[in-house]
Structure formats: structure tokens, C-alpha cells
Amino acid sequence: MKRISISELYKDPSKFENQEVYIAGWVKTTRGSKTFGFIELNDGSFFKNVQIVYEDKLDNFEELTKLTISSSLRVTGTLALTPEAKQPFEIKATNIQIECLSPVTYPLQKKGHTVEFLREYAYLRPRTNLFNAVFRVRSMAARAIHNYFQERGYVYVHTPLITANDGEGAGEMFQVTTLDLDRIAKSGKVEYDKDFFGKHVGLTVTGQLEGETFAMAYGKIYTFGPTFRAENSNTKTHASEFWMIEPEIAFCDLDELMDVEEDMLKYIVKYVLDNLPEEMEFLNKFVAPGLLDKLNKLLNSKFTRITHEDVITILKEANVEWEFKPEYGEDIAKEHEKYITEHFNGPVFITNWPKDIKAFYMKQNPDGKTVAAVDLEVPGAGELMGGSQREEDYDKLLNRMNELGMSTKGLEWYLELRKYGSCVHSGFGMGFERLLIYLTGVENIRDVIPYVVLLSLLFDFSILSAILPQEIRDTAAAMPQILTVPTFSRFSVSALSNRSASHTSCLVLYRVISCVPTAPSLPPGNPVLSVYIPLSDCVSHYCLILSAPTRISSQSNCGLSYPFHTNPFRKEPLHTGEP
């Protein structure tokens, strides 16, 4: 008999009424008595489970009463409609084959788990209701993005993942090299001509520049792929590896670009709401109450358009005690983004930004002070998209690069685009994970990424003392941890017990394993001190990237291992329904 998916059964249960069906999946819950039992089974094709009813007439009844959560089964039985019950139908089993009996040590039992705990079991967390919903939304949103652009005649372009261009000019690339780093450390000499690519290259931070070349041939294109940024940012909305959507459109000015941004966002939101009602209802009920209202409101909103200068004026006139004082010519903070979206009661396009805080390639406005750039701010999420009209004038672009002290070497081709049929053109970028945070109501970007690499690092005293102790102290002091920096004779320990531990899940544990002198704030003879440092700092210091469970050693006395150990600073469990 051909196996049928649970999603097919839910699509039209009446079609299968009183018919024999064959399904397979994993046990979500089980309960039994002396003569019958119930199993909740899920095969991954649908958010909801199917209830299996079995009786003692089955040959393996005794074995079935001892089933454990996550065990895999093959079930044959008759589908019966149950309109009076909680579920619309159930399957009365005639045969149940146990494919694999899961041990009782399975870590995700039927109870609430914190998201911090679930990050430690990244390979299992898609089985929970929370992450089942989140990653199905991720899949559906990706589909919506492709549908939107493909239906409108955009060409999908795969831009390079390894490149010599950092795009933004900010130097935030992860370096890619085949050179022997130990030999370089000893000699102090880097010979890029002997590297694999013969020059300094890194992982891409954007596909925009390459995308513009294709826009000048196809008219409108989009990229959608992984990007990497070696930023020293340790927030709930930053990650070193993320996916980016970047359309580039020829003969398109800034006003037309904002039309595209608004239209695309509304399309994606509606697509997800229409296609994943069960998942979105779950997220609305257990993760972010009011989520559905927020998203439906966006669909019916006309996005406000306002200049950066006018935003600063509104902020200055507001009766608010700002943590960061708003100033003309400067960027705006999270608190400002929140206020502006609340002020206009909906999404806001902020245009014409000061040129000194924006990238070199943006169209310079006639005032000589601003550029034709736009950021989209949405309620509850802040900045969701950033874009601009690109500078199409060769001389102005070259002068701007010279003004910023940028080398044109390696970007000659980008400049020459302005010679060969240049035209007004625009584009924007949207971080895919930022969009998912907005769609799901999940607070931390690490919980909308399938795999999060959390590392436990072991250092001896000599290594630790060599990695800028003052910088470590400054970093730790700014972080909301319980414990602070390791203390040796020249450092002091200060407990941060009054700080929140809300961000500990995004940090890497540095553990001193050599003998540590006694400090006043620590128990006498304490041999181990724990310190939390951002993952990005670790990467920037040691140029190490782990994309899969592995074990490596960068130096003889410094090792890295996966995964992260148990977090001692867990918050109260997040109620996610069944695991």
C-alpha cells in the first residue's frame, strides 16, 4: 500500500472516511491502558498530529504500551471521522510496526523548554512545536520571495560567495585563505600571491555590486543567498552568517524602489498567513500574542515616507528622555526607530540620509549633504530593509570614492558600468532572518536559523593574557552577564549579579583551566573562572569559522569543541505547548 502524508489526510479527511490508510512518522505523545492505547503521530508534513487508536488484539500490543516519545512507527489502519472530538479524525490501527524505539533518555520530553536549552540540541529542536512552526515559516517565506520576483519577471542571479570586494567598504569580511597560518605567525610575512586566489579574498557581505552588472543587462534581477559579516555585534538581531534578499532594478528611482519594497513585504506576509494558518495561530497564541493583528494591520497600512531630517526634528521635539540624543547628520538608534513607527502608527520609510553615514555607491543629492537612501522601519522590529538609488554618474562616483580614501583597484569594472549605457537604477537589501523575526514574533535571530554554532573554548593563562585583557574587560562590562572577566594579579573581579542574563545564549564561554590566583570575590582556591565574550570577538581574534559539528585546534594550547555546554543561566521555560 502506498504511504500517504498526514497533510493529505487533513486536506480532505472525508475523502478517506472508512478507508484503510498507511502512514509513517514519529511519536509525539503516547498513553495506554490494559486494553487500548492512543498515540499522537506526526510525519513532518503538517503542523498538527494524527491520533492513532490501538487495541489489545494487535500482536505487539504489550510492546506498544511501552512506546517512548520520538520513536518512529509505520501505521496501517482505518480512518474514522470524529467531528465531535478535538481532532477531526483518527486512525484505528490494524497494524503498527515499530521502526526504531527511542530511549527514555530522549532530551525533549513533553514539557516546556527554554529556547536556550533547545539551542543545545539544534539537531533535535525542529521536532518541537515552536521550531517546527518557525522553520516551516522560513521555508514558506523563502518560497514567497522567489514567487514574488519570478512572477514579475526578475532574473535570479547567484552572486559569488568568495570575493575580493567587501561591498560596503567597511572591512567586515571573514578572510578565506589556504596559507599556512602557523608559518605566517612565525615569519610575520603574508604572501598573498602564493594564496589560492593570488590575492586577499573573503566571504561575501553583499551581492549588490555584482547584481548591478546583471541589472544593466536584464533590467531587474534579485539575489537571495548566504552572506557573512565579521561584525563585533552581539545583539538579538545580528548574526555572522545570514541570508540576504537583494533586488537591483534599472530605470528605477528611489520612489519606485519604495513601491517595490512595500509591495514585496505585503506579498510575503499575506503568502505566509494564507498558507500556514495553523503555524501562525500557534505562534500568535504561545510566542507573540497579537502577532496576527500586527501582520494584518501591516497588510492594510500605507507606508509613511519621511526624510531623515524631518525624523530628527520629530525626535528632538518629542517629550522623551532619550538614552541616545538624536542629532542631524547622525544615525538613529533603536529607541528612535520604535518611537517613529509608533508616532506614525505603522511602517515608515526614512529617506535622504546624511552621506557621511552611508555607503559610497549611493546617489548623491543636489544638496551635497545627503544621499538618496532609504531605510524601512516597521513596528516591533525596527529596520527591516535598507536601499538606495545608486550613483549612475561616473565622475561623481569616482570623486566619492576618492573622498573616502577608497582604492579603485579591483573596482574598475564597477566604475566602468557607468560608462557603458548607464542609467538611473536602484536596489535594496533585506536580511531574511530579520524578516523571520518579524513574521514569527521570535525575539532572537539565533532561533530562526536552523543551526547555531555555539562554542566552548578552553584557554590557558598565557593565551588569555595575550588576547587584549583590557578589551575583554570592556566587553564583559558592557554585557548583561552574571560573571565577569577572569582575574589575575593585575585585574579585579566584579560580579554583575544585578544584570539580566537575557543575552547569555548568544555568547561564547571562555574557561581558564590553569591555576588561577585567589580573588576577593571568589571562593578561596577556586581553580576555574568563567567569562562570556561575544562569538564575533572570538572569530575576529582567531579567524575561525565552524559550519558543522567538528573539533579543531588553532594552536597547540587552544582548542575548540562543539557543542556548547549546558547554560547555567537559563530563564524560566518558554511555554511552547508540547515539545
Buried (B, 14 or more C-beta within 10 A) or exposed (E): EEEBBBEBBBEEBEEBEEEBBBBBBBBBBBEBEEEBBBBBBBBBBBBBBBBBBBEBEBEEBEEBBEBBBBBBBBBBBBBBBBEEEEBEBBBBBBBBEBEEBBEEEBEBEEEBBBBBBBBBBBEBBBBBBBBBBBBBBBEBBBBBBBEBBEEBEBBEBEBEBEBBBBBBBEEBBBEBBEBEEEEEEEEEEEEEEEBEEEEBBBBBBBBBBBBBBBBBEBBBBBBBBEBBBBBEBBEBBBBBBBBBBBBBBBEBBBBBBBEBBBEBBBBBBBBBBEBBEEBBBBBBEBBBEEBBEBBEBBEEBEBBBBBBBEBBBBBEEBEEEEEEEBEEBBBBBEBBBBBBBEBBEBBBBBBBBBBEEBBBBBBBBEEEBBBBBBBBBBBBBBBBBBBBBBBBEBEEBBEBBEEEEEEEEEBEEBBEBBEEEBEBBBBBBBBBBBBBBBBBBBBBBBBBBEBBBBBBBBBEBEBBBEBEBEEBBEBBEEBBBBBBBBBBEEBEBBEBEEBEBBBBBBBBBBBBBEEBEEBEEBEEEEEEBBBBBBBBBBBBBBBBBBEEEEEEEBEEBBBBBBBBEEBEBBBEEBEBBBB
